[in-house]
Amino acid sequence: MKSVLPRSKLDAWLHHKLNVILIGKHGIGKTGKIKEAIKASDIGTALYFSCATLDPWVDFIGIPKEVKKGNISYLKLVRPKAFAMDEVEFIFLDELNRAKPAVQNALLELINNGSINGKKLKNLKCVWAAINPQAVKATDTQYHVEELDPAMLTRFKIRYYLPFEMDKEYFDAKHGKGVYDNLHPWWMALNENLKDEFPPRSVDYALEVLELGLDVQDSLPPDIHKTHFMRALNSGVAQAKNPIASGVTIKDVFNTMDPTKIKQLLRRNRGSLKPIISGLNNEELTKLVKMVGISSSDSLTISGKLIISGITSKQADALDKIRGAGAAAVKGAIAVERDISNFGEPENKPSGGVSKRGKKGPSSNSDDVSDEEVDAFVSGEGDADEPKKSKAAKQKWKDVSKKLKKASVKGYRPNKASARAKVF
């Protein structure tokens, strides 16, 4: 669905000054879309009320104050400024059915007649509200809401029911084209309880956390693992808001000091990094590795691997001067990368041939094994139906281990668990 609440409808309702109530489950963007429409309109003073915290006297009718005239004293209601000066043109009542019955009674007159306690608001054009639906069946989502009086509900000329779905228009604009197309089918396949726990708003938050370079698992419900979320996110060709195709280089983005954008560009341009990485000066390259190349445990991230794969010898010497946390990891990675290109590929020696010492070298087909297969072997997820590939992956791992040992750099001696590049 392109949009759960088309902007054209909102604009038309505002133009005709219609009272509107939006009915839909949580986390689908009801409030946000209304605020956007009001901001873009010619509405002057617009009031927003969170109905769960409303007080009928303080917020609408007014607070009694004693007034004396000669020997006579009486009470006068002191109303909120916007109402007293009759400035308000639009009122939005968010979560209307969370208002207490006393508040709803005060609002009934406002919605129906555009007046408060008999005093007409001359500039008021319309009143809008948004609610979560009350449960009808035992299986329906249970909200802590008050039942709306049917008399109030019928005061709204527009009663619009929003579907419980992700909004393509919103996700495409904020997170880039393709993100919605990849995630929406996966999200729709979740059971209803999981959807309630992980509504579109939470999907949006998870993407924000991911774009910050943080652990997305911290934004997911316990029953959704980040592996499944990431697999769905990457299931198609999702184009980021700042794709490589736009002509933006790593150096351009680096100037923004935005680690997230740097990581995105590294991933999407992994096939031609050398001319871009080599264009960075020593200071920029050092900062780049420190920003996105080293994990909190001083091991190399995927971004770090990609950076090192594109550096020149001169730049490697500059990185060798890094001091402090992660220095050993970077130096070790450089040493290994120089010795075995792209991590894990054997030296250019004849397979099964004779080494310089006259001893027979290892014979294997590890060159034919992908990095993914090595990852599968390391994680214990190798394909049992392909023992030959698993064996070759094991040999490739041994080749890598030998090279790491040969590099003999303190702080970069990964075991099977830590040798895999960490996912950012």
Rosetta blueprint (number, residue, H / E / L):
1 M L
2 K L
3 S L
4 V L
5 L L
6 P L
7 R H
8 S H
9 K H
10 L H
11 D H
12 A H
13 W H
14 L H
15 H H
16 H L
17 K L
18 L L
19 N L
20 V E
21 I E
22 L E
23 I E
24 G L
25 K L
26 H L
27 G L
28 I L
29 G L
30 K H
31 T H
32 G H
33 K H
34 I H
35 K H
36 E H
37 A H
38 I H
39 K H
40 A H
41 S L
42 D L
43 I L
44 G L
45 T E
46 A E
47 L E
48 Y E
49 F E
50 S E
51 C H
52 A H
53 T H
54 L L
55 D L
56 P H
57 W H
58 V H
59 D H
60 F H
61 I H
62 G L
63 I E
64 P E
65 K E
66 E E
67 V E
68 K E
69 K E
70 G L
71 N L
72 I E
73 S E
74 Y E
75 L E
76 K E
77 L E
78 V E
79 R L
80 P L
81 K H
82 A H
83 F H
84 A H
85 M L
86 D L
87 E L
88 V E
89 E E
90 F E
91 I E
92 F E
93 L E
94 D E
95 E L
96 L H
97 N H
98 R H
99 A L
100 K L
101 P H
102 A H
103 V H
104 Q H
105 N H
106 A H
107 L H
108 L H
109 E H
110 L H
111 I H
112 N H
113 N H
114 G L
115 S E
116 I E
117 N L
118 G L
119 K E
120 K E
121 L L
122 K L
123 N L
124 L L
125 K L
126 C E
127 V E
128 W E
129 A E
130 A E
131 I E
132 N L
133 P L
134 Q L
135 A L
136 V L
137 K L
138 A L
139 T L
140 D L
141 T L
142 Q L
143 Y L
144 H L
145 V L
146 E L
147 E L
148 L L
149 D L
150 P H
151 A H
152 M H
153 L H
154 T L
155 R L
156 F L
157 K L
158 I E
159 R E
160 Y E
161 Y E
162 L L
163 P L
164 F L
165 E L
166 M L
167 D L
168 K H
169 E H
170 Y H
171 F H
172 D H
173 A H
174 K H
175 H H
176 G L
177 K L
178 G L
179 V H
180 Y H
181 D H
182 N H
183 L H
184 H H
185 P H
186 W H
187 W H
188 M H
189 A L
190 L L
191 N L
192 E H
193 N H
194 L H
195 K H
196 D H
197 E H
198 F L
199 P L
200 P H
201 R H
202 S H
203 V H
204 D H
205 Y H
206 A H
207 L H
208 E H
209 V H
210 L H
211 E H
212 L L
213 G L
214 L L
215 D L
216 V H
217 Q H
218 D H
219 S H
220 L L
221 P L
222 P L
223 D L
224 I L
225 H L
226 K H
227 T H
228 H H
229 F H
230 M H
231 R H
232 A H
233 L H
234 N L
235 S L
236 G L
237 V L
238 A L
239 Q L
240 A L
241 K L
242 N L
243 P L
244 I H
245 A H
246 S H
247 G L
248 V L
249 T L
250 I H
251 K H
252 D H
253 V H
254 F H
255 N L
256 T L
257 M L
258 D L
259 P H
260 T H
261 K H
262 I H
263 K H
264 Q H
265 L H
266 L H
267 R H
268 R H
269 N L
270 R H
271 G H
272 S H
273 L L
274 K H
275 P H
276 I H
277 I H
278 S L
279 G L
280 L L
281 N L
282 N H
283 E H
284 E H
285 L H
286 T H
287 K H
288 L H
289 V H
290 K H
291 M H
292 V H
293 G L
294 I E
295 S L
296 S L
297 S L
298 D L
299 S L
300 L E
301 T E
302 I H
303 S H
304 G H
305 K H
306 L H
307 I H
308 I H
309 S H
310 G L
311 I L
312 T L
313 S H
314 K H
315 Q H
316 A H
317 D H
318 A H
319 L H
320 D L
321 K L
322 I L
323 R L
324 G L
325 A L
326 G L
327 A H
328 A H
329 A H
330 V H
331 K H
332 G H
333 A H
334 I H
335 A H
336 V H
337 E H
338 R H
339 D H
340 I L
341 S L
342 N L
343 F L
344 G L
345 E L
346 P L
347 E L
348 N L
349 K L
350 P L
351 S L
352 G L
353 G L
354 V E
355 S L
356 K L
357 R L
358 G L
359 K L
360 K E
361 G L
362 P L
363 S L
364 S L
365 N L
366 S H
367 D H
368 D H
369 V L
370 S L
371 D H
372 E H
373 E H
374 V H
375 D H
376 A H
377 F H
378 V H
379 S H
380 G L
381 E L
382 G L
383 D L
384 A L
385 D L
386 E L
387 P H
388 K H
389 K H
390 S H
391 K H
392 A H
393 A H
394 K H
395 Q H
396 K H
397 W H
398 K H
399 D H
400 V H
401 S H
402 K H
403 K H
404 L H
405 K H
406 K H
407 A H
408 S L
409 V L
410 K L
411 G L
412 Y L
413 R L
414 P L
415 N L
416 K L
417 A L
418 S L
419 A L
420 R L
421 A L
422 K E
423 V L
424 F L
